[in-house]
């Protein structure tokens, strides 16, 4: 027959068991919360959709129109398979470079042929 343990020892063991069970429940709740609100980080697999030439041309024309520094220039963009050909006239070389840099920032542009002429 088992000898009766110390009542203080029994109370301590009971308290430890309750704390352990509580911590297990909290851990389960935390795990559920993590699963419910999990958002993947990093790049999403798959290639970005290719933009149409019409979309790229529209964005370029919009940028050229909205930019105060290059609005007055006669720049005509043509887009074929993501490659942009710029034609028209600008005041100086810095304007020519500015137009090219603005166009290069448009999503979907794969290359640029800058045929802009400087007014002389």
C-alpha positions, 0 to 999 in steps of 0.5 A, a space after each residue: 500500500 502506498 504511503 500518503 504523501 505530504 499534503 504540501 507536496 500534493 498541492 505543489 504537484 497539482 499546481 504544476 499540472 494545472 500550469 502545464 495544462 494551461 501552457 499547453 492550451 495557450 500553445 495550441 491557441 497560439 499555433 491556431 492563430 499562426 495558422 489562421 493568419 499566416 501570410 507567405 513572405 518573399 516572391 510569389 512563384 510564377 512569372 509576371 504577366 507580360 504587358 501588351 504593347 498597347 499598355 506600354 505605349 499608353 503608359 509612356 504617352 501618359 508619362 510624357 504628357 504629365 512630366 512638365 519637363 518633357 511635355 512640350 517636346 514632340 516625342 512619338 513612342 512606338 512599341 513592338 514586343 516590349 521594345 520602344 523606339 523613340 522618334 521626334 525632336 527635343 531641345 538638347 541632349 539632356 532632354 533626350 536623356 531625360 525622355 529615355 530615362 523616364 521611358 526606361 522606368 515603365 514596366 514591360 519595357 525591354 529595350 529602347 532605341 532612342 532616335 530623338 533629334 536635337 533641334 539645332 
